[in-house]
Amino acid sequence: MEVRFTKMEGCGNDYVYISGFDFPLDPAQKPEIIKRLSDRHFGIGGDGVIFINPSQIADFEMEMWNADGTRGEMCGNGIRCVGKFVYDKGMTREKEITVESFGKVKYLTLFTEEIDDREVVTSVRVNMGEPILDAQSIPVEADSSPVVAESIHIPIEGIGEYGESDGDYEMTCVSMGNPHAVVYIDSTDDLQIETIGPLFENHSRFPNRTNTEFVQIIDPEHVKMRVWERGSGETLACGTGCCAVCVAGVLNGCTAPKLEVQVLGGSLLIEWDREENLVWMTGPATTVFEGTISV
């Protein structure tokens, strides 16, 4: 079967996008298809695959898969690109749309520019909803709830020092529809994330595994972040992770509720409206290339 795809990225967090309206695939075959399409040597290459489907509760559904063939509940950079996909391809003319992801509805505002005589989406603001702080709902096994600056032991052997030399870290846990552990470190430049990231992801205290954000504070309104994503490894950005970092910074009293989060692929602007208890994310959405592939 020949399938049309669009390769898109938000701050370097790249996915393969396929219209489920036009190319509905057998669910049983999807995990293997996702792994092949995501492969950067033998496939298209990406942090995963996202299908844009019909929805009964929103304008569209985002069906997000990680590169290892597992389902993801939410993707902040991915949902911005979904907004660009449906507008640029004429699936909607509205600039205020709703997108369902894993049964939850998000609200998007699309910002457009005239490029080569076409009106296209260049950035998107997303109402990411309420942060989930209850430990059981995240989920994370913890001594208290919410989980703020709680100690976690990471069994590091023979690879030098990471933060504390004995492998003990302080984590703040937040769910933005998917689980995150936020850890503050002195420098993101020296982090050997390929070694420590999987140890967090698969730690026994996270029943559904976790995404981990390693954060360096530049000033109260600006941080640097590197992220290890569950099922994908290190990525250049993570939208939900940036939201979790904003929430965690407020809970720890170290950053402001309006925050620029600098990731390897760019920057996202995040705001936690404490009065409404809503997190807002604003950032770019870019089309890289399009094509067809046999699945």
N, C-alpha and C positions, 0 to 999 in steps of 0.2 A: 504494500500500500504506500503510495506517495503522499507525504504530508507536507504542507506548507508551514514554515516556522518563521519566527522573528526573534533574532537575538537582541536582547535589551539589557541595559545596566543602569543602576542607580548608585552613584558613588563607587563604581567598580564592582558592586555586588551583582553579578551577571547571571541571567537565567535564559533558558530557551522557552519562548512563548508560543503556544499552539491554541487555535480556536477550537474549543469543544463543540461549538455550533456546527462547524464544517467537518471536523475530523474526530468523531467520538471513537475512542479506542477501547478495546476489551480491558476491563479493570484487572483481570487476572494477569494480563501480560504487561501491565504498566510498570511494575518494579524493574523488570529487566530492560524494558525500553528506556526508562528514565536513566538507568545506569549507563546504557550505551550512548544515549544522546548527550549526557553530561560529560563523558570522557573527553579530555582535552587533547588526546592523541588519536583516538579512533572514532570519535563522534564529533558533534558540533562544539562541545565544550561549554561548561557553565557550572554554577553552584547548585544547579538543579533544573527542574522543568516546571513551568506553570501553565495550567490549562485555564482558558477563559470560557466559562460555561453559562448556560441559562440558570436563573435562580428564581425560586418561588417567593423569596422574602426580600430580594434586593434587585437592583438593575442587572447585576452580573454576579457570577460566582468566580472566585479565585481558588483553584485547586492546586495547591503548592506541594511539590515533591523535592526532597533533598537529593543530592547527587548520589547517595548510597542506595536510593530506591525506597526510602522510608517517607511517609507522609509528614508534612509539617503543618502546624496549626495556623501559623501566621508569618508573614514576611513584610516588614515595613517598606523596604526598598522595592520589593516585588509588587506590592499593591499600588505604588505610585506608577510603575511601568504598566500595570493593567489599565490605569486611568488613561495613560497616553495611548496605549494600544487601541482601546475601544473608541477614543475620540479621533485619532489620526486615521483610522480605517473606516470612519463613518458609521460605526455601530451606534453612536449617539451624537447628538448635537448639543447636549446639555453640558454645562460646566460645573454643575453640582450633581454628583452621582453617588449611588450607594453600591458597595461591593461586599458580598458575603464571603467569609473565609471560615471554614470549619464550623458553620452554623451561626457565626457571629457577624453582625453587619457593621461595616465601617463607612464613614462619610467623607467624601473626597471633594476638594475644590481644585479645579484644573485651571492653570495659568498658561495662556497661549501667546505665541509670537508669530509674525509673518516671516516665513523663511522660504525663499525661492517661490514666491507667489502662492504659498500654501500656509494656512493657519494650522500650526501644530502645537502640541503641548510640550512645554519645556520644563515646567516644575509643577509640583502637586503639594497641596497641604492636606493632611489627613487627620481627622479626629480619631485617635487611636483608642479612645474609650478610657475606662477607669483602670488604673494599675491594680493588680491583684497582689495583696500583701499577706494574706492568710497562708501559713506554711503548708497546710494540708492541701490547699487548692493549687499551689504552685506547680508540682508538689516538691517538698524538701523535708527531710527528717531533721528536726531542729529542737533545741531546748526551749525556745520561746517563739512567739508569733506576735508581731512581724519579726522577721529575721534580719536584724540590723547589727552589723559588725560582730557577727558570731564566728567563733574560731572553728576552723576546719583543718584537719591534718591531711596533707598530701604526701604519699609515700615516695619521695624522691630519693633515688640512690645513685651516687657516683656521677652526678652531672653538675656539681657546683651549687652555688647559692641562688635561690629565687626568693626575693623578698626576705623573709626570715630564713636563716640558714638551716633550721631544723624542719622546714617544710610545713610550718604552721602559718595559716593565712586567716585574715578576717574577711568574711563574705557578707554581703547584703543581698537578699534574694527578692526578686520581683518577677511576676508574670505579666506579660503584655499579650496574653493569649498563648504564649509559649514561655518556658521557664528560663530564667537568667540568674546567674550568680555574678555579682559585681565585686571586684577585688581592686583595691588601691595599691599601686606600686610606685617606686621612686622614678622609674624610667621605663617607658615602653620600648625604647630603642634596644635595650640589652636583653629583652625577654626571649628566652628560647621556647617559644610557644608550641612548636611541634612536639616537644617533650612533655611540657606541663599541661597543655590543653586537653589531650585525651584523658589525663588522670582526673581532671575536674569533670569532664563530660561523663565518664563512666563510673564516677565515685558512687559508692553504695548509698550515700545519703540522698541521691537523686533517683527516685524510682523510674522516671521517664527520661533519664539522662538530662543534661542541661547545656545551655549556651553559657559561655563564660566571657565576661568583659574585664580586661585588664586596663586600669585607668590611671593616667598621670594627670594630676591637677596643675594647670598652668596658672590660672587665676579663678576667682569665684564664678566667672561667666564663660570659661573656656577650658576644655580638657582635651587631652589626646587619649585615644582608645585603640587597642587591638582586640580582636574578637576571635574566639574559637567557637565555631558554630556546630551544634549537634548535627551529625550526619554529613557535614560538608568540610570540616576542618577550618583552617584559618581562611577567612574571606576578607575582602578589602573594605567591607562595610556591613553593618547589620542595623536596620532601622529600628526594630523592636529593642535591640540591645542598646541603642542610643537613648531610647525612651526610658529604659530601665536605669541607665546611668544617671539621667536627669533626676528621676525619682529617688534613687539611692543617695545622690548627693545632698538632696534636701533632707532626707531622713537622717543622714550623718552630720548635717550642719556644716558641710564643707563647700557646697556650691549653691548657686542661685536657682530659682525655679524657671528662669529663662537661660538656656545654656547652648553654646555652640560646641558640638562634639566633632572633633577632628579625627577622622579615620584615615586609613591608608589610601582610600580612593577619593577623598574630598571632605566635605563638612556637611552636617545636618544641623538645622535649628530646631530645638526642642523646647517646649514650654509645658510645665505642669500647672494648670489652673487649679489651685488648691480649693477655691470657693466652689467650683463645679466638680472638682475631682476628675478632671479630664486631661489627658495628655495629647498635645498637638505636635505633629511632625511636619516640617517643610523641607523639601529637597528636590534635586533634579531627577529627570527621567529621560533616558536617551536610547534611541534605536541605533544598533551597531551595524547589523546587516540582516538580509532576509534570504530565504532560499527554500528548496524542497529536499526531502530526504526520505529514503525507504525505511519503513518500520515493519 
